[in-house]
């Protein structure tokens, strides 16, 4: 594992949500606080130590293969959501339509935080950032239901601003208003891409 170094970037939790286990769409429900276990947020559709592989990883695993769950959480930033809202012509993005787990404020260009970075509360609860959460049509459909004529623009507007997927490294509580310090890997970029 690469050494991690703390940064001066501190994010504030502005919103928390949980996607119900029995769902008909991707919408999350707002919550005030949650215990983040090694499996994620209890009762969340995406919780679990493992998951069934999906279309995003078919180059690595046949669809339906049991793999480690690094998609327990969907984390986005207020700053990037505001930019998406402006681009699609609405006043504000509703985190529930995105199936969001956490909305943070205070880290610029949040979607581009390096994979392997950590977000850590003062009490030690730690979340590991996996990769960028690519925009898809599911949120677009939910936005379109609420604001006809705007959902179709979401996928293009959200490119590079859709936040990240993440998983829990150290268990603990997180509540709205808590702060998380960003720790990044002390590793150079791979020069061969």
C-alpha positions, 0 to 999 in steps of 0.5 A, a space after each residue: 500500500 502506498 504511504 498516505 499523506 494528510 492534506 489541508 483539505 477538509 470537507 464538511 458533510 452536507 447531506 447523507 442518504 441511503 438507497 432502500 433495499 427494496 427499491 424501484 429506482 436508484 433514489 436514496 432517502 435522506 438520513 441525518 447520520 449513519 453507522 458506517 460498517 465494513 459493509 457500508 451503510 446498514 440497510 443500503 442497497 449497495 451495502 455488503 462486503 461483496 457484490 455481484 459484478 455488473 456491466 462496469 467490470 465485464 472486461 475483468 469478470 463475467 457479469 454476476 461473478 461475486 467480487 469485493 464490494 468497492 461500490 458501497 458508497 456514492 460520494 459527490 460534492 456540492 461544488 460539482 453538483 452546482 456546476 451540473 445544475 447550472 449546465 442542465 438549467 435547474 436551480 439545484 440538484 436533488 441528491 436523492 435522484 442520484 442515489 447519493 450516499 454522501 454530499 461533501 463541500 470543500 474539496 475542489 475537483 472532487 471527482 478527480 481525487 486520486 483513487 486510494 485516497 482516504 476521507 477521515 473523520 476526527 474520530 477515525 471513521 475512514 472511507 477509501 475512494 475507489 474510482 470515479 463514478 461515471 455518469 449513467 442514464 439512471 439519474 437522468 431518468 429520475 431527474 426527467 421525472 421531476 423536471 421534464 426536459 432537464 434529465 436528458 442533459 445530465 449524462 453529458 453535464 455530469 462527465 467528470 463531475 459525478 463524484 466517486 465510489 468508495 468503501 469503508 476502511 474503518 468503522 464509525 458514525 458519520 453525521 451531517 455537519 461532520 468534517 473529513 480530512 483528505 489523505 492522498 497516496 504519496 505515489 507518482 502518476 504512472 507515465 505509460 498512459 
